[in-house]
Amino acid sequence: MTALAKLLRTTAFRLTLVYLLLFALYAALLLFFFALNARRLITEQITTSVTTDVAGLAEQYERGGIGRLVAVVDIRSRRPGSSLYLVATPLGQGLAGNVASLDPGILSQSGWVETSYRRLDAPEGTEHHALVLVSELGGGFHLLVGRDIEERQRIYDIITTAGRWSIAAVVVLGLGGGFFVSRRILRRVDAITEKAHTIMAGQLLGRLPVAGTGDEIDRLAINVNAMLDRIGALMRGFREVSDNVAHDLKTPLTRLRNRCEAALRNAKSETDYRAALESTIEESEGLIRTFDALLMIARAESGEAGRGMAELDAAEIVRGVAELYEPVAEERGLQLAVEVPHPVLVRAHRELISQALANLVDNAIKYAAPALVGAGAVEEASPAAITVTAEAEGDHVVLTVADRGPGIPKEARNRAIERFVRLEESRSQPGSGLGLSLAAAVAHLHHGELVLADNAPGLKAMILLPRAGPQGSK
């Protein structure tokens, strides 16, 4: 396809052509209306002047008869720039006036007539056009009074000629502007298309060019670039997850296989086989929990779980999770306190919020320890080693799990939310490194966020969710 054909097929050029045609049609109708009104105005002026003149001459005829009328017409017809006058007998012979010739049969008509004429002082063959009023007087005499209308036609021709040139100029300028605008837009679209082809060819770091004008093409390019950034982040996360899954699951699978092989080689009795099967089942359950967590994170990040949202009381969820983990906390020598004095409404997915809060409480139980006083001796446990709260703060509902453990250094908190990431301090504890990742994904699904803060000492993990009701809908 040639460059001109591409230019003519652009939407910008077609829109320019449509608007040009509409504007040209509007301009033509406007000029035509103006020309007709100018012609009508001049005609009204002529008829008014001629009618007044005829009325005066008719009065002269009534006062002095045909002789006086002839004398008055003779005087008026000799004035420079005078109107057309003619007094004729019943047979059409001129008695007075400045008209030498008329179209045949004009004097036999009464009323307004357009005719060609020649003045007495004009050479032969010189004809003009006039609008005349023919009146029949007593005794069969005829009175003709008129005005030349070539001035009217000349003004009409001037307006129509100016209109044609104006429309022609509008069409030329419109087509030129259409070519310019279309070419400019086409260059930008071609640049975007070329960059899109390079991105589709595998150069995922490429981005669509932005001209900086802030127009709709720039806004589209910015949004597409943001989408590409998001896709790139998801692909990087997918690669990281794949690598982490390969590394973190290889060890338990290898351990599972070694235990089965050891059982086959060394087991001597039913008790040995049972112990091997029990350890295999325990290891398999750990793997299943890991895959369940990955599936739940995938559901949360894809937004699929968002269809199960409903308005619920976050305080009820907090109490349920605390009741579930209270015996586990007591076994570790910890106290689990709940602070939810009032109902806190939130629009959320009950299962996901419960699971995210349970992960935070489980982490707190794993890594929290009674507060130490003195030189390393355990003297007295904190009255509330782990505190779970739900409260409304402005437009948000904040679910908080605070512990008195070692906490997470500020520089490591963002990394701790990533999947399969386990800090050095937690290597000795069981787990897959997916708890905080799941909580962050659930918060993101609910248009909130997971915030890790210092509890001085310990860690304060907060899930911020939009508040249900009128305040939360602002």
C-alpha positions as CSV (number, residue, x, y, z in Angstrom):
1,M,0.0,0.0,0.0
2,T,1.4,3.4,-0.9
3,A,1.9,6.2,1.6
4,L,-0.9,8.3,0.0
5,A,-3.3,5.3,0.1
6,K,-2.5,4.8,3.8
7,L,-3.0,8.5,4.5
8,L,-6.4,8.5,2.7
9,R,-7.6,5.5,4.7
10,T,-6.8,7.0,8.1
11,T,-9.6,7.8,10.5
12,A,-8.3,11.3,11.0
13,F,-8.4,12.1,7.3
14,R,-11.9,10.6,6.9
15,L,-13.2,12.6,9.8
16,T,-11.6,15.7,8.4
17,L,-13.2,15.1,5.0
18,V,-16.7,14.6,6.7
19,Y,-16.3,17.8,8.7
20,L,-15.0,19.6,5.6
21,L,-18.0,18.6,3.5
22,L,-20.4,19.5,6.3
23,F,-18.8,22.9,6.8
24,A,-18.6,23.6,3.0
25,L,-22.3,22.7,2.7
26,Y,-23.2,25.0,5.6
27,A,-21.1,27.8,4.1
28,A,-22.7,27.4,0.7
29,L,-26.2,27.5,2.2
30,L,-25.3,30.5,4.3
31,L,-23.9,32.4,1.3
32,F,-26.9,31.5,-0.9
33,F,-29.3,32.7,1.8
34,F,-27.3,35.9,2.1
35,A,-27.3,36.5,-1.7
36,L,-31.1,35.8,-1.9
37,N,-31.8,38.2,0.9
38,A,-29.6,40.9,-0.7
39,R,-31.4,40.5,-4.0
40,R,-34.8,40.7,-2.2
41,L,-33.7,43.8,-0.3
42,I,-32.7,45.6,-3.4
43,T,-35.9,44.6,-5.2
44,E,-37.9,45.9,-2.2
45,Q,-36.1,49.2,-2.4
46,I,-36.8,49.5,-6.2
47,T,-40.5,48.7,-5.8
48,T,-40.9,51.1,-3.0
49,S,-39.2,53.9,-4.9
50,V,-41.1,53.2,-8.2
51,T,-44.5,52.9,-6.4
52,T,-44.0,56.3,-4.7
53,D,-43.0,57.8,-8.1
54,V,-46.0,56.4,-9.8
55,A,-48.4,57.6,-7.1
56,G,-46.9,61.2,-7.5
57,L,-47.3,61.1,-11.3
58,A,-50.9,59.8,-11.0
59,E,-51.7,62.7,-8.8
60,Q,-50.2,65.1,-11.5
61,Y,-52.4,63.4,-14.1
62,E,-55.5,63.9,-12.0
63,R,-54.7,67.6,-11.5
64,G,-53.7,68.6,-15.0
65,G,-54.5,65.8,-17.3
66,I,-52.3,64.3,-19.9
67,G,-50.5,67.5,-20.8
68,R,-49.3,68.2,-17.2
69,L,-48.2,64.5,-16.9
70,V,-46.2,64.7,-20.1
71,A,-44.5,67.9,-18.9
72,V,-43.6,66.5,-15.5
73,V,-42.3,63.2,-17.0
74,D,-40.3,65.1,-19.6
75,I,-38.6,67.1,-16.8
76,R,-37.9,64.1,-14.6
77,S,-36.6,61.9,-17.5
78,R,-33.9,64.5,-18.4
79,R,-32.3,64.4,-14.9
80,P,-28.9,62.6,-14.7
81,G,-29.3,59.1,-13.2
82,S,-33.1,59.3,-13.4
83,S,-35.4,56.3,-13.4
84,L,-37.1,55.0,-16.5
85,Y,-40.2,57.0,-17.6
86,L,-42.5,56.6,-20.5
87,V,-46.0,58.0,-21.3
88,A,-47.6,56.3,-24.3
89,T,-50.8,56.6,-26.2
90,P,-53.3,53.8,-26.4
91,L,-51.6,52.7,-29.6
92,G,-48.2,52.5,-27.9
93,Q,-46.7,55.7,-29.3
94,G,-44.4,57.5,-26.8
95,L,-45.4,61.0,-25.7
96,A,-42.7,61.6,-23.2
97,G,-39.9,59.7,-21.4
98,N,-36.4,58.4,-21.8
99,V,-37.1,54.9,-23.0
100,A,-36.4,54.2,-26.7
101,S,-37.3,50.5,-26.8
102,L,-39.0,47.7,-24.8
103,D,-39.8,44.1,-25.1
104,P,-42.9,43.6,-27.3
105,G,-46.2,43.7,-25.4
106,I,-44.9,45.3,-22.3
107,L,-47.2,48.3,-22.4
108,S,-50.3,46.0,-22.8
109,Q,-49.6,44.5,-19.4
110,S,-50.4,46.0,-16.1
111,G,-48.3,45.6,-12.9
112,W,-44.7,44.7,-12.3
113,V,-42.7,43.3,-15.3
114,E,-39.1,42.6,-15.9
115,T,-38.0,43.7,-19.4
116,S,-35.0,44.6,-21.5
117,Y,-34.8,48.3,-22.6
118,R,-32.7,50.9,-24.3
119,R,-32.6,54.5,-23.2
120,L,-33.0,57.3,-25.7
121,D,-29.4,58.6,-25.2
122,A,-27.9,55.1,-25.5
123,P,-26.5,53.8,-28.9
124,E,-28.3,51.1,-30.9
125,G,-27.7,47.6,-29.7
126,T,-27.2,48.6,-26.1
127,E,-29.8,46.9,-24.0
128,H,-30.2,46.7,-20.2
129,H,-32.7,45.1,-17.9
130,A,-35.2,46.9,-15.7
131,L,-38.0,46.2,-13.3
132,V,-41.0,48.4,-14.4
133,L,-44.5,49.2,-13.2
134,V,-47.0,49.7,-16.0
135,S,-50.2,51.6,-15.2
136,E,-53.2,52.4,-17.5
137,L,-54.5,55.9,-17.1
138,G,-57.9,57.4,-18.2
139,G,-58.4,57.6,-21.9
140,G,-56.3,54.5,-22.6
141,F,-53.0,56.2,-21.9
142,H,-50.1,54.1,-20.4
143,L,-47.6,55.2,-17.8
144,L,-44.4,53.2,-17.3
145,V,-42.0,53.8,-14.4
146,G,-39.0,51.5,-13.6
147,R,-35.5,51.1,-12.4
148,D,-32.5,49.4,-13.8
149,I,-31.8,46.0,-12.1
150,E,-28.3,45.4,-13.3
151,E,-26.9,46.7,-10.1
152,R,-29.0,44.1,-8.3
153,Q,-27.6,41.4,-10.5
154,R,-24.1,42.7,-10.1
155,I,-24.3,42.6,-6.3
156,Y,-25.8,39.1,-6.5
157,D,-23.0,38.0,-8.9
158,I,-20.3,39.5,-6.6
159,I,-21.7,37.6,-3.6
160,T,-22.0,34.3,-5.4
161,T,-18.5,34.6,-6.9
162,A,-17.1,35.4,-3.5
163,G,-18.9,32.5,-2.1
164,R,-17.6,30.1,-4.7
165,W,-14.0,31.3,-4.1
166,S,-14.5,31.1,-0.4
167,I,-15.8,27.6,-0.5
168,A,-13.0,26.6,-2.9
169,A,-10.5,28.1,-0.4
170,V,-12.2,26.3,2.5
171,V,-12.0,23.0,0.6
172,V,-8.3,23.5,-0.3
173,L,-7.3,24.5,3.2
174,G,-9.4,21.8,4.7
175,L,-7.8,19.1,2.5
176,G,-4.4,20.5,3.3
177,G,-5.2,20.5,7.0
178,G,-6.6,17.0,6.7
179,F,-3.4,15.8,5.0
180,F,-1.2,17.5,7.6
181,V,-3.2,16.2,10.6
182,S,-3.5,12.7,9.2
183,R,0.2,12.5,8.3
184,R,1.1,13.6,11.8
185,I,-1.2,11.1,13.4
186,L,-0.1,8.4,11.0
187,R,3.5,8.9,11.9
188,R,2.7,8.5,15.6
189,V,0.6,5.4,14.9
190,D,3.3,3.9,12.7
191,A,5.9,4.5,15.4
192,I,3.6,2.8,18.0
193,T,2.9,-0.1,15.6
194,E,6.6,-0.5,14.9
195,K,7.4,-0.6,18.6
196,A,4.5,-3.0,19.2
197,H,6.0,-5.4,16.6
198,T,9.4,-5.3,18.3
199,I,7.6,-6.1,21.6
200,M,5.7,-8.9,20.1
201,A,9.0,-10.2,18.6
202,G,10.3,-10.8,22.1
203,Q,11.8,-7.4,23.3
204,L,9.5,-7.1,26.3
205,L,11.5,-4.2,27.8
206,G,10.4,-2.0,24.9
207,R,7.7,0.6,25.5
208,L,5.4,2.6,23.2
209,P,6.6,6.2,22.5
210,V,4.9,9.1,24.3
211,A,5.0,12.4,22.5
212,G,4.3,14.4,25.7
213,T,1.3,16.3,24.2
214,G,-1.1,14.7,26.7
215,D,-3.6,13.9,23.9
216,E,-5.6,10.7,23.5
217,I,-2.8,8.8,21.7
218,D,-0.4,9.7,24.6
219,R,-3.0,8.5,27.2
220,L,-3.4,5.3,25.3
221,A,0.4,4.8,25.0
222,I,0.8,5.5,28.8
223,N,-1.9,3.0,29.7
224,V,-0.5,0.3,27.4
225,N,3.0,0.9,28.8
226,A,1.5,0.5,32.3
227,M,-0.1,-2.7,31.2
228,L,3.2,-3.9,29.8
229,D,4.9,-3.0,33.1
230,R,2.3,-5.1,34.9
231,I,2.7,-8.0,32.5
232,G,6.4,-7.8,32.9
233,A,6.1,-7.8,36.7
234,L,3.8,-10.8,36.5
235,M,6.1,-12.7,34.2
236,R,9.1,-12.0,36.5
237,G,7.0,-13.1,39.4
238,F,6.1,-16.3,37.5
239,R,9.7,-17.0,36.7
240,E,10.7,-16.4,40.4
241,V,7.8,-18.6,41.6
242,S,8.8,-21.4,39.2
243,D,12.4,-21.2,40.4
244,N,11.4,-21.1,44.0
245,V,9.0,-24.0,43.6
246,A,11.8,-26.0,41.9
247,H,14.2,-25.3,44.7
248,D,12.0,-25.3,47.7
249,L,10.0,-28.4,46.8
250,K,12.9,-30.4,45.6
251,T,14.2,-30.9,49.1
252,P,11.0,-32.3,50.6
253,L,10.4,-34.5,47.5
254,T,13.9,-35.8,47.8
255,R,13.4,-36.4,51.5
256,L,10.2,-38.2,50.8
257,R,11.9,-40.5,48.2
258,N,14.8,-41.2,50.5
259,R,12.5,-42.2,53.3
260,C,10.6,-44.6,51.1
261,E,13.9,-46.2,49.8
262,A,15.1,-46.4,53.4
263,A,11.9,-48.2,54.4
264,L,12.3,-50.7,51.6
265,R,15.9,-51.4,52.5
266,N,15.8,-51.3,56.3
267,A,12.3,-52.0,57.5
268,K,12.1,-55.3,59.3
269,S,8.6,-55.3,60.8
270,E,5.2,-53.8,60.5
271,T,6.1,-51.1,63.0
272,D,9.0,-50.0,60.8
273,Y,6.8,-49.8,57.8
274,R,4.1,-47.9,59.7
275,A,6.6,-45.4,60.9
276,A,7.9,-44.9,57.4
277,L,4.3,-44.4,56.1
278,E,3.5,-42.0,58.8
279,S,6.5,-39.8,58.1
280,T,5.7,-40.0,54.3
281,I,2.1,-38.9,55.0
282,E,3.3,-36.0,57.2
283,E,5.8,-34.9,54.5
284,S,3.0,-35.2,51.8
285,E,0.6,-33.1,53.9
286,G,3.3,-30.4,54.0
287,L,3.5,-30.4,50.2
288,I,-0.2,-30.3,49.9
289,R,-0.4,-27.3,52.2
290,T,2.2,-25.6,50.1
291,F,0.3,-26.2,46.9
292,D,-3.0,-25.2,48.5
293,A,-1.4,-21.9,49.5
294,L,-0.1,-21.4,46.0
295,L,-3.5,-22.0,44.5
296,M,-5.1,-19.6,47.0
297,I,-2.6,-16.9,46.1
298,A,-3.2,-17.5,42.4
299,R,-7.0,-17.2,43.0
300,A,-6.6,-14.0,45.0
301,E,-4.2,-12.4,42.5
302,S,-6.4,-13.3,39.5
303,G,-9.5,-11.7,41.1
304,E,-11.4,-15.0,40.7
305,A,-12.2,-15.1,44.4
306,G,-13.7,-11.6,44.4
307,R,-17.1,-12.9,43.3
308,G,-17.7,-14.3,46.8
309,M,-17.5,-11.0,48.6
310,A,-20.2,-9.9,51.0
311,E,-20.6,-7.5,53.8
312,L,-19.5,-9.1,57.1
313,D,-18.3,-8.3,60.6
314,A,-14.5,-8.3,60.8
315,A,-14.7,-8.6,64.6
316,E,-16.4,-12.0,64.2
317,I,-13.6,-13.2,62.0
318,V,-11.0,-12.0,64.5
319,R,-12.7,-13.8,67.3
320,G,-13.0,-17.0,65.3
321,V,-9.4,-17.1,64.3
322,A,-8.2,-16.3,67.8
323,E,-10.4,-19.1,69.3
324,L,-8.9,-21.5,66.8
325,Y,-5.3,-20.6,67.6
326,E,-5.6,-19.9,71.4
327,P,-4.7,-23.6,72.4
328,V,-1.7,-23.5,70.1
329,A,-0.5,-20.3,71.6
330,E,-0.9,-21.6,75.1
331,E,1.2,-24.7,74.2
332,R,4.0,-22.3,73.2
333,G,3.6,-20.4,76.5
334,L,2.0,-17.3,74.9
335,Q,-1.1,-15.4,75.6
336,L,-3.4,-14.5,72.7
337,A,-5.5,-11.4,73.4
338,V,-8.4,-10.1,71.2
339,E,-9.4,-6.5,71.2
340,V,-12.6,-5.9,69.2
341,P,-15.0,-3.8,71.3
342,H,-17.4,-3.0,68.5
343,P,-18.6,-4.6,65.3
344,V,-16.5,-3.6,62.3
345,L,-18.2,-3.9,58.9
346,V,-16.2,-4.7,55.9
347,R,-17.0,-6.0,52.4
348,A,-14.8,-9.0,51.9
349,H,-14.4,-12.7,51.1
350,R,-14.8,-14.5,54.5
351,E,-12.7,-17.5,53.6
352,L,-9.8,-15.5,52.2
353,I,-9.8,-12.9,55.0
354,S,-9.9,-15.7,57.6
355,Q,-7.0,-17.5,56.0
356,A,-4.9,-14.4,55.7
357,L,-5.5,-13.5,59.3
358,A,-4.8,-17.1,60.4
359,N,-1.5,-17.0,58.5
360,L,-0.5,-13.8,60.4
361,V,-1.5,-15.3,63.8
362,D,0.4,-18.6,62.9
363,N,3.5,-16.6,62.1
364,A,3.3,-14.7,65.3
365,I,3.0,-17.9,67.3
366,K,6.0,-19.4,65.5
367,Y,8.3,-16.5,66.0
368,A,7.1,-14.7,69.1
369,A,8.7,-15.3,72.5
370,P,7.9,-14.2,76.1
371,A,9.5,-10.8,76.9
372,L,12.9,-11.2,78.5
373,V,13.9,-9.1,81.5
374,G,17.5,-9.2,82.8
375,A,20.5,-11.0,81.4
376,G,18.9,-13.6,79.2
377,A,16.7,-15.2,81.9
378,V,13.0,-15.7,81.3
379,E,11.4,-14.0,84.3
380,E,7.9,-13.1,83.3
381,A,5.8,-13.3,80.1
382,S,4.2,-10.2,78.7
383,P,0.5,-10.0,79.7
384,A,-0.5,-10.2,76.0
385,A,2.4,-11.6,73.9
386,I,0.1,-11.6,70.8
387,T,-2.7,-9.1,70.3
388,V,-5.2,-9.4,67.5
389,T,-7.4,-6.3,66.9
390,A,-10.0,-5.1,64.4
391,E,-10.8,-1.4,64.3
392,A,-12.1,1.3,61.9
393,E,-9.8,4.1,61.0
394,G,-11.3,6.6,58.6
395,D,-12.2,4.9,55.4
396,H,-10.4,1.7,56.2
397,V,-10.7,-1.3,58.5
398,V,-7.4,-2.4,60.0
399,L,-6.9,-6.0,61.1
400,T,-3.7,-6.1,63.2
401,V,-1.7,-8.9,64.6
402,A,1.1,-7.7,67.0
403,D,3.6,-9.9,68.7
404,R,6.6,-9.5,71.0
405,G,9.0,-11.6,68.9
406,P,12.3,-10.6,67.2
407,G,10.4,-8.8,64.4
408,I,11.6,-8.2,60.9
409,P,14.2,-5.6,60.1
410,K,12.9,-2.6,58.1
411,E,15.0,-3.3,55.1
412,A,13.8,-6.9,54.9
413,R,10.0,-6.3,55.2
414,N,9.3,-5.9,51.5
415,R,11.3,-9.0,50.7
416,A,9.5,-11.0,53.4
417,I,6.3,-10.6,51.5
418,E,7.6,-12.4,48.4
419,R,6.8,-16.0,47.9
420,F,9.0,-18.7,49.3
421,V,11.2,-16.1,51.0
422,R,12.3,-17.2,54.5
423,L,14.7,-14.9,56.4
424,E,17.7,-16.4,58.1
425,E,16.1,-16.1,61.5
426,S,13.2,-18.4,60.5
427,R,15.1,-21.1,58.7
428,S,14.8,-23.4,61.7
429,Q,11.0,-23.0,61.9
430,P,8.7,-25.2,59.7
431,G,6.9,-23.5,56.9
432,S,7.0,-22.7,53.2
433,G,7.4,-18.9,53.2
434,L,4.0,-18.3,51.7
435,G,2.0,-17.0,54.7
436,L,2.8,-13.3,54.2
437,S,2.5,-13.6,50.4
438,L,-1.0,-15.0,50.8
439,A,-2.0,-12.2,53.2
440,A,-0.6,-9.6,50.8
441,A,-2.5,-11.1,47.8
442,V,-5.7,-11.2,49.8
443,A,-5.3,-7.6,50.8
444,H,-4.6,-6.6,47.2
445,L,-7.8,-8.5,46.0
446,H,-9.8,-6.4,48.4
447,H,-8.2,-3.1,47.2
448,G,-6.2,-2.9,50.4
449,E,-2.6,-3.6,51.4
450,L,-0.5,-5.5,53.9
451,V,1.7,-3.3,56.1
452,L,4.5,-4.6,58.3
453,A,5.6,-2.2,61.1
454,D,7.7,-2.2,64.2
455,N,5.9,-3.2,67.4
456,A,8.9,-2.1,69.6
457,P,9.7,-4.9,70.2
458,G,8.2,-7.4,67.8
459,L,6.3,-7.2,64.6
460,K,3.0,-5.5,63.8
461,A,1.3,-7.0,60.7
462,M,-1.7,-4.9,59.5
463,I,-4.2,-5.7,56.8
464,L,-5.9,-2.5,55.5
465,L,-9.3,-3.0,53.9
466,P,-11.8,-0.5,52.5
467,R,-14.6,0.1,55.0
468,A,-18.1,-1.1,54.2
469,G,-21.0,1.3,54.2
470,P,-21.3,5.1,53.3
471,Q,-17.9,6.0,54.7
472,G,-16.1,3.3,52.8
473,S,-17.7,4.2,49.5
474,K,-16.4,7.8,49.4
